[in-house]
């Protein structure tokens, strides 16, 4: 991940919902750091706004690869 780039992230919650967003890499780093704290909420800055997330409800954070795929692959 480049320090000033953006990545696609899927945030999965305990109830099964998934939030798919595009964020700056420094915002992703801040979210990852907040996951280990007792803070109840986190304000995640997105490319097109912001969202407040309950940290206690996050089940996983998936970062999509930037690798370009050509064709259908095997």
C-alpha positions in Angstrom: 0.0 0.0 0.0 1.3 3.4 -0.9 1.2 6.0 1.9 -1.0 8.4 0.0 -3.0 5.9 -2.0 -6.5 4.6 -1.7 -7.7 1.1 -1.2 -11.0 -0.8 -1.4 -12.0 -2.2 2.0 -14.8 -4.4 3.1 -15.7 -4.2 6.7 -17.8 -7.1 8.0 -20.0 -6.8 11.1 -21.2 -9.3 13.6 -24.8 -9.3 12.2 -23.5 -10.3 8.8 -23.7 -6.9 7.1 -20.7 -5.8 5.0 -19.7 -2.2 4.3 -17.6 -1.9 1.1 -15.8 1.5 0.9 -12.8 3.2 -0.7 -10.5 4.9 1.9 -7.1 6.5 2.0 -4.4 4.2 3.3 -3.8 6.5 6.4 -7.5 6.2 7.3 -7.2 2.4 7.1 -4.2 2.5 9.3 -6.1 4.6 11.8 -9.0 2.1 11.8 -6.6 -0.8 12.3 -5.0 1.0 15.3 -8.4 1.8 16.8 -9.5 -1.9 16.7 -7.2 -2.7 19.6 -8.5 0.1 21.8 -11.5 0.2 24.2 -13.0 3.1 22.2 -16.7 2.3 21.3 -16.9 4.3 18.0 -14.6 5.3 15.1 -15.2 8.0 12.5 -13.9 6.6 9.2 -13.1 9.2 6.5 -14.2 8.0 3.1 -13.5 9.3 -0.4 -17.0 10.7 -0.5 -17.8 11.5 3.2 -17.5 9.8 6.5 -19.1 7.0 8.5 -19.2 6.3 12.2 -18.6 2.6 13.0 -19.2 0.7 16.2 -15.8 -1.0 16.8 -17.3 -3.7 19.0 -19.4 -4.9 16.1 -16.6 -5.3 13.5 -15.9 -9.0 12.7 -13.3 -8.4 10.0 -11.6 -5.9 7.7 -10.7 -7.1 4.2 -8.4 -5.1 2.0 -8.7 -5.7 -1.7 -5.5 -6.4 -3.7 -4.4 -3.7 -6.1 -3.1 -6.4 -8.5 -4.6 -6.1 -11.9 -6.1 -9.3 -13.3 -6.3 -10.0 -17.0 -8.6 -12.7 -18.5 -10.4 -15.4 -16.5 -7.4 -17.1 -14.8 -7.4 -20.7 -13.8 
